[in-house]
């Protein structure tokens, strides 16, 4: 299962996310759920870098499926929109394939 935990501040602005695990829908190389999750997450990181002034740190480990992104400051308007778009896409995957493969969590920090 892939678990993605989004961090927000008290104002509801995103601060980052932690993504862990492999979906386990199918064997490596054939896992369309894992591929979809990865595509959305990597595209969000690339879009954040390309289209916003927000600064962030990332950490990855392909063996464990870990991708961490933490903003240096709360998300600006454009970054907030990208986070919302990522959550929407991930919820679509979760609704289609089930919570057995993708768990989305939100925490206030």
LUMLO-387454 format. One record per residue: x, y, z of N, C-alpha, C in turn. Coordinates in pm, 1 decimal. Last residue first. Layout:
LUMLO-387454
+----------+----------+----------+----------+----------+----------+----------+----------+----------+
|    neast |   nnorth |      nup |   caeast |  canorth |     caup |    ceast |   cnorth |      cup |
+----------+----------+----------+----------+----------+----------+----------+----------+----------+
|        X |        Y |        Z |        X |        Y |        Z |        X |        Y |        Z |
...
+----------+----------+----------+----------+----------+----------+----------+----------+----------+
//
This chain:
LUMLO-387454
+----------+----------+----------+----------+----------+----------+----------+----------+----------+
|    neast |   nnorth |      nup |   caeast |  canorth |     caup |    ceast |   cnorth |      cup |
+----------+----------+----------+----------+----------+----------+----------+----------+----------+
|     11.7 |   2056.2 |   1144.0 |    138.2 |   2069.0 |   1218.8 |    162.8 |   2214.1 |   1256.2 |
|   -239.2 |   1831.6 |   1075.0 |   -208.5 |   1971.4 |   1104.0 |    -83.0 |   1975.7 |   1187.8 |
|   -261.8 |   1594.1 |    813.6 |   -231.3 |   1627.4 |    952.3 |   -200.3 |   1776.7 |    963.5 |
|   -418.8 |   1346.5 |    625.5 |   -393.7 |   1489.6 |    639.2 |   -366.8 |   1518.3 |    785.6 |
|   -377.7 |   1072.3 |    397.6 |   -395.0 |   1126.2 |    532.9 |   -359.6 |   1274.4 |    531.6 |
|   -471.2 |    809.2 |    192.5 |   -442.8 |    952.7 |    199.7 |   -473.7 |   1002.4 |    339.3 |
|   -364.7 |    509.4 |     63.4 |   -420.0 |    572.9 |    181.4 |   -375.6 |    718.7 |    182.1 |
|   -409.5 |    265.9 |   -176.8 |   -368.7 |    404.3 |   -154.7 |   -441.9 |    461.3 |    -34.2 |
|   -498.9 |      3.6 |   -172.8 |   -376.3 |     33.7 |   -245.4 |   -322.2 |    173.4 |   -218.3 |
|   -731.2 |     -3.1 |    -30.7 |   -638.6 |   -114.6 |     -9.9 |   -501.6 |    -83.5 |    -71.4 |
|   -901.8 |    186.4 |   -113.4 |   -810.9 |    224.4 |     -5.9 |   -713.2 |    112.8 |     28.6 |
|   -946.4 |    173.6 |   -475.1 |   -973.5 |    141.7 |   -335.6 |   -862.5 |    179.8 |   -239.2 |
|   -962.4 |    245.3 |   -741.3 |   -894.4 |    120.5 |   -707.0 |   -907.3 |     81.6 |   -559.8 |
|  -1120.7 |    482.6 |   -754.0 |  -1129.0 |    381.0 |   -858.0 |  -1075.6 |    245.5 |   -811.3 |
|  -1054.0 |    633.3 |   -530.7 |  -1195.0 |    600.4 |   -554.5 |  -1211.0 |    488.5 |   -656.7 |
|   -776.7 |    658.8 |   -570.3 |   -828.0 |    590.1 |   -452.2 |   -973.3 |    547.5 |   -472.2 |
|   -772.7 |    813.5 |   -803.4 |   -712.4 |    679.6 |   -802.5 |   -768.3 |    597.7 |   -686.6 |
|   -900.6 |   1042.5 |   -699.2 |   -957.2 |    971.1 |   -813.6 |   -902.7 |    828.9 |   -822.8 |
|   -718.9 |   1121.0 |   -508.2 |   -851.3 |   1076.3 |   -464.2 |   -922.1 |   1001.1 |   -576.4 |
|   -512.8 |   1202.7 |   -679.3 |   -492.7 |   1086.6 |   -592.3 |   -624.9 |   1032.6 |   -539.9 |
|   -632.9 |   1429.6 |   -797.0 |   -591.3 |   1315.5 |   -878.9 |   -574.1 |   1189.1 |   -796.8 |
|   -670.4 |   1590.1 |   -564.4 |   -783.6 |   1552.3 |   -649.2 |   -750.1 |   1429.3 |   -733.9 |
|   -403.9 |   1624.9 |   -479.1 |   -499.5 |   1553.5 |   -393.1 |   -619.1 |   1506.0 |   -475.8 |
|   -307.9 |   1775.9 |   -698.4 |   -250.2 |   1645.5 |   -665.2 |   -347.3 |   1563.2 |   -581.7 |
|   -466.1 |   2006.4 |   -671.2 |   -476.4 |   1925.5 |   -792.6 |   -419.3 |   1785.0 |   -769.1 |
|   -371.6 |   2103.0 |   -426.8 |   -512.8 |   2065.1 |   -441.0 |   -534.1 |   1976.2 |   -562.7 |
|   -104.8 |   2157.0 |   -501.5 |   -133.7 |   2056.9 |   -398.5 |   -278.4 |   2009.0 |   -410.0 |
|   -154.3 |   2362.0 |   -688.6 |    -90.3 |   2237.3 |   -731.4 |   -112.2 |   2125.5 |   -629.5 |
|   -267.1 |   2557.3 |   -520.4 |   -345.7 |   2501.8 |   -630.7 |   -286.2 |   2369.8 |   -679.6 |
|    -45.5 |   2610.1 |   -360.3 |   -168.3 |   2558.2 |   -298.5 |   -256.1 |   2492.4 |   -405.2 |
|    122.0 |   2724.5 |   -549.4 |    159.2 |   2595.7 |   -489.4 |     38.2 |   2529.8 |   -424.5 |
|    -17.6 |   2963.0 |   -596.3 |      1.5 |   2866.2 |   -704.6 |     38.9 |   2727.5 |   -651.7 |
|    -12.3 |   3084.2 |   -330.7 |   -136.8 |   3059.4 |   -406.0 |   -119.8 |   2950.1 |   -511.7 |
|    233.4 |   2909.0 |   -127.8 |    174.0 |   3027.5 |   -187.1 |     51.3 |   2988.1 |   -268.7 |
|    263.7 |   2707.8 |    160.5 |    239.5 |   2717.3 |     16.1 |    178.5 |   2851.0 |    -22.0 |
|    492.5 |   2812.5 |    418.3 |    360.5 |   2765.8 |    372.7 |    338.7 |   2794.3 |    224.3 |
|    838.7 |   2735.6 |    339.1 |    737.3 |   2824.8 |    398.5 |    601.2 |   2772.0 |    353.5 |
|    973.2 |   2527.6 |    229.4 |   1047.8 |   2610.9 |    323.4 |    956.1 |   2708.9 |    396.6 |
|    801.1 |   2213.7 |    206.3 |    818.5 |   2352.4 |    166.4 |    896.1 |   2427.9 |    273.1 |
|    900.5 |   1892.9 |    142.2 |    868.8 |   1987.3 |    248.5 |    901.0 |   2127.5 |    200.8 |
|    843.5 |   1572.8 |     35.2 |    854.9 |   1710.5 |     -9.7 |    813.4 |   1799.0 |    106.6 |
|    956.6 |   1244.9 |    -18.6 |    919.8 |   1349.5 |     76.9 |    938.2 |   1485.1 |     10.8 |
|    894.7 |    925.8 |   -110.5 |    917.2 |   1058.5 |   -166.8 |    867.6 |   1158.0 |    -62.2 |
|    967.4 |    584.9 |   -118.2 |    954.9 |    705.2 |    -36.7 |    986.7 |    829.8 |   -118.3 |
|    994.4 |    329.0 |   -209.4 |    886.4 |    409.0 |   -265.4 |    865.2 |    539.2 |   -189.8 |
|   1209.9 |    186.6 |   -131.9 |   1095.2 |    184.2 |    -40.7 |    975.4 |    261.0 |    -96.5 |
|   1375.6 |    228.2 |   -354.0 |   1358.7 |     93.7 |   -298.2 |   1236.3 |     82.2 |   -209.6 |
|   1391.5 |    501.4 |   -397.7 |   1312.5 |    419.3 |   -490.1 |   1287.8 |    278.5 |   -436.9 |
|   1367.9 |    760.4 |   -204.6 |   1428.8 |    628.3 |   -193.9 |   1343.9 |    534.0 |   -278.4 |
|   1417.2 |   1116.0 |   -165.9 |   1357.3 |    999.0 |   -228.8 |   1437.1 |    872.1 |   -197.2 |
|   1329.8 |   1444.1 |    -78.8 |   1410.7 |   1327.5 |    -43.7 |   1340.7 |   1206.6 |   -104.4 |
|   1335.0 |   1799.6 |   -122.2 |   1281.9 |   1665.9 |   -149.5 |   1383.0 |   1560.9 |   -106.0 |
|   1231.7 |   2123.4 |    -26.0 |   1332.8 |   2018.4 |    -18.1 |   1264.0 |   1885.9 |    -50.6 |
|   1151.5 |   2444.1 |   -176.1 |   1121.0 |   2318.9 |   -107.3 |   1240.6 |   2226.6 |   -109.6 |
|    996.9 |   2756.1 |   -243.6 |   1118.7 |   2677.0 |   -227.4 |   1086.3 |   2555.5 |   -143.0 |
|    787.7 |   2907.3 |   -483.4 |    800.0 |   2837.4 |   -355.7 |    926.8 |   2752.4 |   -355.0 |
|    732.4 |   3017.3 |   -720.4 |    852.6 |   3069.2 |   -654.9 |    876.2 |   2999.1 |   -521.6 |
|    625.1 |   2788.6 |   -980.6 |    605.5 |   2869.7 |   -860.2 |    740.0 |   2920.8 |   -809.0 |
|    678.8 |   2627.3 |  -1202.2 |    575.3 |   2730.5 |  -1213.3 |    550.9 |   2814.3 |  -1088.7 |
|    886.5 |   2439.4 |  -1150.6 |    881.8 |   2514.5 |  -1276.7 |    791.1 |   2637.3 |  -1271.4 |
|    837.0 |   2326.8 |   -898.1 |    967.7 |   2383.7 |   -929.4 |    960.2 |   2478.6 |  -1049.0 |
|    574.7 |   2237.8 |   -932.6 |    606.7 |   2328.4 |   -821.9 |    739.0 |   2400.4 |   -849.0 |
|    615.8 |   2058.2 |  -1141.8 |    534.5 |   2178.1 |  -1163.4 |    561.7 |   2282.6 |  -1055.3 |
|    767.2 |   1858.4 |  -1012.9 |    823.2 |   1930.6 |  -1127.9 |    747.5 |   2060.5 |  -1154.5 |
|    577.9 |   1777.5 |   -820.2 |    707.9 |   1830.8 |   -778.7 |    770.5 |   1912.3 |   -891.5 |
|    372.7 |   1685.6 |   -990.1 |    346.7 |   1794.6 |   -896.1 |    477.4 |   1858.8 |   -852.9 |
|    499.7 |   1476.2 |  -1121.9 |    455.7 |   1592.0 |  -1199.2 |    428.6 |   1711.5 |  -1108.0 |
|    534.6 |   1302.4 |   -904.3 |    653.0 |   1358.5 |   -971.6 |    614.6 |   1480.6 |  -1054.0 |
|    260.9 |   1246.3 |   -844.3 |    351.2 |   1304.5 |   -743.8 |    471.6 |   1370.5 |   -810.3 |
|    159.9 |   1135.1 |  -1085.4 |     99.2 |   1253.6 |  -1025.5 |    195.4 |   1323.4 |   -929.5 |
|    333.0 |    914.1 |  -1121.2 |    322.3 |   1018.3 |  -1223.8 |    264.7 |   1147.1 |  -1165.9 |
|    282.1 |    763.8 |   -888.3 |    415.0 |    819.2 |   -914.4 |    409.8 |    932.9 |  -1015.6 |
|     14.5 |    692.6 |   -930.2 |     52.8 |    770.4 |   -812.3 |    186.1 |    839.9 |   -837.8 |
|     43.8 |    540.3 |  -1165.6 |    -40.3 |    659.5 |  -1162.7 |     -5.2 |    751.7 |  -1047.4 |
|    210.9 |    332.4 |  -1076.4 |    254.3 |    419.9 |  -1185.7 |    173.6 |    550.1 |  -1187.3 |
|     47.3 |    211.5 |   -886.0 |    174.7 |    270.9 |   -844.6 |    224.9 |    369.3 |   -950.9 |
|   -152.4 |    124.7 |  -1063.1 |   -185.5 |    213.5 |   -951.8 |    -59.8 |    286.0 |   -905.6 |
|    -26.1 |    -50.8 |  -1236.3 |    -78.5 |     75.8 |  -1290.0 |   -116.9 |    173.8 |  -1179.5 |
|    227.5 |   -250.3 |  -1231.0 |    139.7 |   -191.2 |  -1130.2 |     92.3 |    -52.6 |  -1175.9 |
|    417.5 |   -371.5 |  -1378.0 |    280.4 |   -385.0 |  -1426.6 |    179.9 |   -316.3 |  -1335.3 |
|    649.9 |   -315.0 |  -1242.3 |    650.7 |   -301.0 |  -1388.0 |    513.1 |   -311.8 |  -1449.7 |
|    580.8 |   -546.7 |   -988.1 |    659.2 |   -431.5 |  -1031.6 |    668.3 |   -430.5 |  -1184.4 |
|    246.0 |   -682.8 |   -997.3 |    390.7 |   -697.7 |   -990.5 |    459.2 |   -569.9 |  -1038.2 |
|    -20.1 |   -481.5 |   -853.9 |     31.9 |   -584.1 |   -944.9 |    183.4 |   -592.6 |   -925.0 |
|    -72.9 |   -330.9 |   -629.1 |   -185.4 |   -370.6 |   -713.8 |   -146.1 |   -484.2 |   -807.6 |
|    113.2 |   -216.0 |   -463.0 |     88.4 |   -359.8 |   -451.8 |    -31.2 |   -408.0 |   -531.2 |
|    214.6 |     45.0 |   -413.0 |     70.7 |     17.1 |   -409.8 |     40.6 |   -132.4 |   -393.1 |
|    480.5 |     94.1 |   -187.1 |    437.0 |     59.6 |   -321.9 |    292.1 |     12.2 |   -313.3 |
|    585.2 |    363.1 |     37.1 |    535.7 |    232.1 |     -2.2 |    499.6 |    218.2 |   -148.7 |
|    499.6 |    701.8 |    107.6 |    573.4 |    578.7 |    139.6 |    505.1 |    457.0 |     79.0 |
|    532.9 |   1043.9 |    119.3 |    475.3 |    934.5 |     40.9 |    562.6 |    811.5 |     63.9 |
|    454.8 |   1335.7 |    275.8 |    540.0 |   1217.7 |    286.7 |    466.9 |   1104.3 |    215.5 |
|    442.9 |   1688.4 |    197.5 |    384.8 |   1554.5 |    206.7 |    494.3 |   1451.6 |    222.4 |
|    374.8 |   2035.1 |    292.0 |    446.5 |   1927.8 |    226.2 |    372.3 |   1796.2 |    234.2 |
|    215.0 |   2237.0 |    372.8 |    355.4 |   2248.8 |    410.8 |    440.1 |   2140.1 |    344.8 |
|    -76.7 |   2417.1 |    273.6 |      7.4 |   2298.0 |    267.7 |    151.4 |   2331.5 |    304.9 |
|   -290.6 |   2594.4 |    489.1 |   -190.9 |   2597.9 |    382.3 |   -103.5 |   2473.4 |    389.2 |
|   -460.2 |   2606.9 |    702.5 |   -497.1 |   2517.8 |    592.9 |   -401.0 |   2520.9 |    475.3 |
|   -382.2 |   2740.7 |    923.7 |   -458.0 |   2817.5 |    825.2 |   -502.1 |   2733.0 |    706.4 |
|   -223.3 |   2559.3 |   1056.9 |   -356.1 |   2590.0 |   1112.9 |   -444.4 |   2667.9 |   1016.6 |
|    -71.2 |   2370.8 |    782.0 |    -66.9 |   2452.0 |    903.8 |   -209.6 |   2481.7 |    949.5 |
|    -38.3 |   2027.6 |    680.6 |    -93.1 |   2161.9 |    664.0 |    -72.6 |   2238.7 |    793.7 |
|     84.0 |   1749.1 |    506.9 |     95.2 |   1835.5 |    624.0 |     42.2 |   1973.9 |    588.5 |
|    -28.2 |   1435.0 |    397.7 |    -12.0 |   1576.6 |    367.7 |     -7.8 |   1654.6 |    497.7 |
|     85.9 |   1122.8 |    336.2 |     41.0 |   1208.7 |    444.4 |     74.8 |   1352.6 |    409.1 |
|     17.2 |    836.1 |    167.4 |     62.5 |    973.4 |    148.8 |     -0.3 |   1057.8 |    258.3 |
|    103.9 |    508.0 |    116.8 |     44.2 |    600.8 |    211.6 |    104.1 |    738.4 |    186.9 |
|     44.7 |    224.5 |    -74.0 |    109.5 |    355.1 |    -70.2 |     32.6 |    442.4 |     27.0 |
|     83.4 |   -117.6 |      0.0 |      0.0 |      0.0 |      0.0 |     88.1 |    124.2 |      0.0 |
+----------+----------+----------+----------+----------+----------+----------+----------+----------+
//
